[in-house]
Amino acid sequence: MVKNSFISVISQEEKEENRGSVEFQIVRFTNKIGRLTSHLELHRKDYLSERGLRKIIAKRQRLLSYLAKKNRVRYKELISQLDIKE
């Protein structure tokens, strides 16, 4: 299996304090998306993982839209750090 280095935007101290924050959840979903994408490159016919990937992408999109409504500055910072399209 291919090992990729995943994004660690939030420091360790912040991770322990803010596990329920929107930013932490978005970073966590982004890491999961990266892992599932690399898995699906090797196993193209794994349709259940593909379905799970679509569900995680939808959850992340809902969280991103919530963050954009609540705090546009934090949204822009997170988008730029994670290299996600708007």
Order of alpha helices (4+ residues) and beta strands (2+ residues): alpha-alpha-alpha-alpha
